[in-house]
């Protein structure tokens, strides 16, 4: 990583905290790769399926579709005879031979819904709280508990209204510390990254995201139960068993949770997707309940100018785990925060949207060691101050990334002119 940028903007700034290493993947000469692009759609409606899992069967290589349902995947020659597997909540897995994909076009893959009746599941718990509590029993038997080294692609953006202020992307290494370890936490190290701070689009306020990929790791609810899965806080929620759906060809309970009306501090509303057989958390989609303005602001703001009024609008989160040889491991996280700021008593408040997203693209489980301190990216760091600016050329090489949506592609073209 290069030294932090010494540039100090004259305009006011606000830093947002999203709650919710010698590189272990060393840079070596890379073999030739084949790049495939695709789009995942519903077989009947042809609607795009965003944030669907796209992986190569029996490997640790994968990615996720973007907000438009598209993906890009780079594969070595050795995987040309493998199968690509698409999985999505409530749908049958789609298995596609890699050799059937075209390299010069967008490959459309249709997935079919797969409903299941609760009556088809035996021994269904009557109390949804029983399901939630069961997720935390025998943790080391359900979730991968040894140290692991994950490679991931991370992207964050700050938009003022419809224009990008900041866009930053990075390939990162993640040291996943053992579950239940008394000492040691998850660590992040930046392999390489690029950014652009678009000062021409900054109107009075420059918003910075503190912690980036390191803070996004706090969304790992199994390791950080926080205010959602902590048994002490379960009394503040109402739980309902909503349905049973298929995910990755396995039956999953949908358990909704909602903050009780009398609780006057911000908790969360959302849904858990819990594997029926193993009672393990597969996925969680939730949002912060915007009650108690002062406490909500405290959750997000680390630093702001005197006299600035901060109005949080929404905070939405998504976390997913992947079944690796019978045990679940962190695989994907996304956070989106929207807020308005009133500064210098302007007539109109500006709306800001901060999005951070990370998908695991590779995994290693042998000879795993933590990063040296001077190679770690800390929750107090700001990614856009640690990496270089956008440049032309094939910056990512053979690294798998999240396919940028059309608005990001447009922004990138403008940023590197």
C-alpha positions in Angstrom: 0.0 0.0 0.0 1.2 3.5 -0.7 1.4 6.2 2.0 -1.8 8.0 2.7 -2.7 10.8 0.5 -1.6 14.1 2.0 -4.2 16.1 0.0 -6.7 17.8 2.3 -9.9 19.1 0.5 -11.0 22.6 1.4 -14.6 21.5 1.5 -16.1 20.0 4.6 -16.1 16.3 5.0 -18.1 13.7 6.8 -17.0 10.2 7.6 -19.5 7.3 7.7 -19.0 4.1 9.7 -21.1 1.2 8.3 -22.1 -1.1 11.1 -24.1 -3.7 10.4 0.2 -8.6 5.1 2.4 -10.1 3.0 -0.2 -11.2 0.6 -1.2 -14.8 1.1 -2.2 -15.0 -2.5 1.2 -14.0 -3.9 1.5 -12.2 -7.2 3.1 -14.6 -9.7 3.0 -15.1 -13.4 -0.6 -15.9 -14.3 -1.6 -18.5 -16.8 -3.8 -17.5 -19.7 -7.4 -17.1 -18.7 -10.7 -17.2 -20.6 -13.3 -14.5 -19.8 -17.0 -15.3 -19.8 -19.8 -12.8 -19.4 -23.4 -13.8 -18.6 -26.8 -12.7 -17.3 -29.0 -14.6 -14.9 -32.8 -14.3 -15.5 -36.0 -15.9 -14.3 -37.1 -18.6 -16.8 -40.7 -17.4 -16.9 -40.6 -13.7 -16.4 -37.1 -13.1 -17.8 -36.5 -10.7 -14.9 -32.8 -10.3 -14.0 -31.7 -12.0 -10.8 -29.3 -9.8 -8.9 -26.8 -11.0 -6.3 -27.1 -14.6 -7.5 -24.2 -16.9 -6.7 -22.1 -18.0 -9.8 -19.4 -20.6 -9.1 -17.4 -23.3 -10.7 -18.4 -26.8 -9.5 -16.0 -28.5 -7.1 -13.7 -25.5 -6.9 -13.4 -22.4 -4.7 -13.7 -20.0 -7.7 -16.8 -17.9 -7.9 -18.5 -14.5 -8.0 -21.9 -12.9 -7.8 -24.2 -11.1 -10.2 -24.5 -7.3 -10.0 -27.7 -5.2 -9.6 -28.5 -5.9 -13.2 -28.1 -9.6 -13.0 -24.9 -9.8 -15.0 -21.6 -11.4 -14.2 -18.0 -11.8 -15.5 -15.9 -14.8 -14.7 -12.2 -15.5 -15.6 -11.1 -19.1 -15.7 -7.8 -20.9 -16.5 -7.6 -23.4 -19.3 -7.7 -26.2 -16.8 -11.3 -25.5 -16.0 -12.7 -25.5 -19.5 -14.2 -29.0 -18.9 -15.8 -27.9 -15.6 -19.4 -26.9 -14.8 -20.7 -23.5 -13.9 -23.3 -23.6 -11.1 -25.9 -20.8 -10.5 -27.8 -20.7 -7.2 -30.4 -18.3 -6.0 -33.0 -18.2 -3.2 -36.2 -20.1 -4.2 -34.8 -21.4 -7.5 -33.3 -24.7 -8.8 -29.6 -24.7 -9.4 -28.6 -24.2 -13.0 -25.6 -26.3 -14.1 -24.0 -25.2 -17.3 -20.9 -26.8 -18.9 -18.2 -24.1 -19.2 -17.3 -25.3 -22.7 -20.9 -24.4 -23.8 -20.4 -20.7 -23.0 -19.4 -18.2 -25.7 -16.6 -15.8 -25.1 -17.7 -13.2 -27.5 -21.3 -12.6 -26.2 -23.4 -12.3 -23.1 -24.5 -15.8 -22.1 -28.1 -15.7 -20.8 -28.8 -18.4 -18.2 -32.4 -18.9 -17.2 -33.2 -20.4 -13.7 -36.4 -22.0 -12.7 -38.3 -21.4 -9.4 -38.5 -24.3 -7.0 -41.3 -24.1 -4.5 -41.7 -26.5 -1.5 -44.6 -26.9 0.9 -44.0 -26.7 4.7 -46.1 -29.9 5.0 -43.4 -31.7 3.0 -40.8 -31.0 5.7 -40.9 -33.4 8.7 -40.3 -32.2 12.3 -40.9 -28.6 11.5 -40.3 -26.5 14.7 -43.5 -24.7 15.7 -41.6 -21.9 17.4 -39.4 -19.8 15.0 -37.3 -18.7 18.0 -36.2 -22.4 18.3 -34.8 -22.2 14.8 -32.9 -19.0 15.5 -31.4 -20.3 18.8 -30.5 -23.6 17.1 -28.3 -21.7 14.6 -25.9 -21.1 17.5 -25.8 -24.6 18.9 -22.7 -26.7 17.9 -21.2 -23.8 16.0 -18.0 -25.6 15.3 -19.9 -28.5 13.8 -21.9 -26.3 11.4 -19.5 -23.5 10.4 -15.9 -23.6 9.3 -14.0 -23.1 12.5 -10.3 -23.3 11.5 -8.2 -20.5 10.1 -8.9 -19.8 6.4 -7.4 -17.4 3.8 -10.0 -15.9 1.5 -9.4 -13.8 -1.6 -12.2 -11.3 -2.3 -13.2 -8.5 -4.6 -14.4 -5.4 -2.9 -16.1 -2.3 -4.3 -17.4 0.9 -2.5 -19.0 4.0 -3.9 -20.3 7.3 -2.6 -23.0 9.0 -4.7 -24.3 12.5 -4.2 -27.8 12.3 -5.7 -27.1 10.5 -9.0 -23.4 11.4 -9.4 -20.4 9.5 -8.0 -18.2 11.3 -5.6 -15.9 8.4 -4.8 -15.5 5.0 -6.5 -12.9 2.6 -5.1 -12.3 -1.1 -5.9 -9.8 -3.6 -4.5 -8.7 -7.2 -4.5 -8.2 -8.1 -0.8 -7.0 -11.0 1.2 -8.9 -11.9 4.3 -7.6 -13.9 7.2 -10.5 -15.6 8.9 -9.5 -16.2 12.5 -10.8 -19.4 14.1 -14.3 -19.4 15.5 -14.3 -18.8 19.3 -10.7 -17.8 19.4 -9.9 -15.9 22.6 -7.2 -13.9 20.8 -7.2 -12.9 17.2 -9.8 -11.4 14.9 -10.4 -11.4 11.2 -7.9 -9.4 9.2 -7.8 -7.7 5.8 -4.9 -6.9 3.6 -5.1 -5.0 0.3 -3.6 -6.8 -2.7 -4.2 -4.0 -5.2 -6.8 -1.4 -5.8 -7.9 1.7 -7.7 -10.0 4.7 -6.9 -11.2 8.1 -8.1 -12.3 11.0 -6.0 -14.4 13.2 -8.4 -13.9 16.6 -6.9 -15.8 18.3 -9.7 -19.0 16.5 -8.5 -18.5 17.3 -4.9 -21.0 19.9 -3.7 -20.0 21.3 -0.3 -19.6 17.9 1.5 -17.0 15.2 0.8 -18.3 11.9 2.3 -15.7 9.2 3.1 -16.3 5.6 4.1 -14.2 4.5 7.0 -13.1 0.9 7.4 -14.1 -0.4 4.0 -13.7 -4.1 3.6 -12.6 -4.5 7.3 -15.9 -3.0 8.6 -17.9 -5.1 6.1 -16.5 -8.2 7.8 -18.5 -7.3 10.9 -21.6 -8.4 9.0 -20.5 -12.0 9.6 -23.4 -12.6 12.1 -22.0 -16.0 13.2 -18.8 -14.5 14.4 -20.4 -11.1 15.4 -24.0 -11.7 16.6 -24.2 -8.1 17.8 -27.7 -6.8 18.3 -29.4 -9.3 16.0 -28.5 -12.8 17.0 -27.4 -12.1 20.6 -29.8 -14.1 22.8 -29.9 -11.2 25.2 -31.6 -9.1 22.5 -34.0 -11.8 21.3 -36.7 -10.5 23.6 -36.8 -7.3 21.6 -37.9 -9.1 18.4 -41.0 -10.8 17.0 -40.1 -13.9 14.9 -42.3 -15.6 12.3 -41.8 -18.7 10.2 -42.7 -17.3 6.8 -42.0 -20.1 4.3 -39.7 -22.8 3.2 -37.7 -22.3 0.0 -34.9 -24.1 -1.9 -31.5 -22.6 -1.9 -28.7 -24.5 -3.7 -30.9 -27.6 -3.9 -31.4 -27.6 -0.1 -34.6 -26.7 1.8 -34.3 -23.6 3.9 -36.7 -22.0 6.5 -37.4 -18.3 6.0 -37.6 -16.8 9.5 -38.6 -13.1 9.6 -37.7 -10.9 12.6 -39.1 -7.5 13.5 -38.3 -5.1 16.2 -41.1 -4.8 18.8 -42.9 -1.4 18.7 -42.1 -0.5 22.3 -38.3 -0.8 21.9 -37.0 2.7 21.5 -33.5 2.2 20.1 -32.5 1.1 16.6 -32.4 -2.6 16.0 -33.1 -4.5 12.8 -35.9 -6.0 10.6 -35.3 -8.7 8.1 -35.2 -12.4 7.2 -32.9 -15.4 8.0 -32.6 -18.3 5.6 -31.8 -21.3 7.7 -30.8 -24.8 6.3 -33.6 -27.2 7.4 -31.4 -30.2 7.9 -28.4 -28.6 9.6 -30.1 -25.6 11.2 -27.3 -23.4 9.9 -27.6 -19.8 8.7 -27.2 -19.7 4.9 -28.3 -16.1 4.3 -29.6 -12.9 6.1 -31.2 -9.9 4.5 -32.0 -7.1 7.0 -32.3 -3.3 7.5 -31.9 -1.0 10.4 -35.1 0.3 12.0 -34.7 4.1 12.0 -36.0 4.9 15.4 -34.4 7.2 18.0 -32.7 9.8 15.7 -29.8 10.6 18.1 -28.8 6.9 18.6 -29.2 6.2 14.9 -26.9 9.1 14.0 -24.3 7.8 16.6 -24.3 4.4 14.8 -23.1 6.0 11.5 -21.3 9.3 12.0 -17.7 9.3 13.2 -16.9 12.9 12.3 -18.9 15.8 10.8 -18.7 19.6 10.5 -20.2 21.8 13.2 -23.7 22.8 12.2 -24.3 19.9 9.7 -27.6 18.1 10.1 -27.4 14.4 9.3 -30.7 12.6 8.5 -30.4 8.8 8.0 -32.9 7.4 5.5 -32.1 3.7 5.3 -29.5 1.1 6.0 -29.8 -2.3 4.2 -27.5 -5.3 4.6 -27.1 -8.7 3.0 -24.8 -11.5 4.2 -24.4 -15.0 2.7 -22.5 -18.2 3.6 -21.3 -20.9 1.3 -21.4 -24.6 2.1 -17.8 -25.9 1.9 -17.7 -29.7 2.4 -20.6 -29.6 4.8 -19.6 -26.5 6.8 -20.7 -22.9 6.1 -18.2 -20.1 5.5 -18.5 -16.4 4.9 -19.0 -15.8 1.2 -20.7 -12.4 0.4 -21.6 -9.2 2.1 -23.3 -5.9 1.0 -24.3 -2.7 2.8 -26.2 0.3 1.4 -26.8 3.4 3.5 -28.8 6.4 2.4 -29.0 9.7 4.2 -29.5 13.4 3.7 -27.3 16.3 4.8 -28.3 19.9 5.5 -25.2 22.1 5.6 -25.1 25.9 5.7 -29.0 25.9 5.9 -29.4 25.3 2.2 -32.9 25.2 0.8 -32.6 21.6 -0.4 -30.9 18.7 1.4 -28.5 16.6 -0.6 -29.1 12.9 -0.7 -26.1 10.5 -0.4 -25.9 6.8 -1.0 -23.0 4.7 0.2 -22.6 1.2 -1.1 -20.0 -1.4 -0.2 -20.0 -4.9 -1.5 -17.6 -7.9 -1.3 -17.6 -11.4 -2.7 -15.2 -14.2 -2.0 -13.5 -15.4 -5.2 -11.1 -18.0 -3.9 -10.3 -19.8 -0.7 -7.2 -21.6 0.9 -7.2 -23.7 4.0 -3.6 -24.9 4.4 -0.6 -23.2 6.2 -2.7 -20.2 7.1 -1.0 -17.4 9.1 -2.2 -13.9 10.2 -0.8 -10.8 8.4 2.0 -8.8 9.8 0.7 -5.6 11.4 2.1 -3.3 8.8 0.2 -5.1 6.0 -3.2 -5.0 7.7 -6.1 -2.7 6.7 -7.7 -1.5 9.8 -11.3 -0.3 10.5 -10.0 3.2 11.0 -8.4 3.3 7.5 -10.1 4.9 4.5 -9.6 2.8 1.3 -9.7 5.7 -1.1 -6.7 7.2 0.7 -4.7 3.9 0.5 -4.8 3.1 -3.2 -4.0 4.6 -6.6 -6.2 6.4 -9.1 -8.0 4.8 -12.0 -5.9 4.1 -15.1 -6.5 2.6 -18.5 -5.7 -1.0 -19.3 -6.6 -4.4 -18.0 -6.1 -3.4 -14.3 -7.5 -6.6 -12.8 -5.7 -9.1 -15.0 -6.9 -12.7 -14.1 -8.6 -11.6 -10.8 -12.3 -12.3 -10.7 -14.5 -9.2 -9.9 -18.1 -8.2 -9.5 -19.2 -7.1 -13.0 -19.8 -3.4 -12.7 -23.4 -2.2 -13.4 -24.0 0.1 -16.4 -23.9 3.3 -14.3 -20.6 2.3 -12.8 -19.2 1.4 -16.2 -20.3 4.9 -17.4 -18.7 6.5 -14.4 -15.4 4.6 -14.9 -15.2 5.8 -18.5 -15.6 9.4 -17.4 -13.1 9.0 -14.5 -10.2 7.7 -16.7 -10.6 10.2 -19.5 
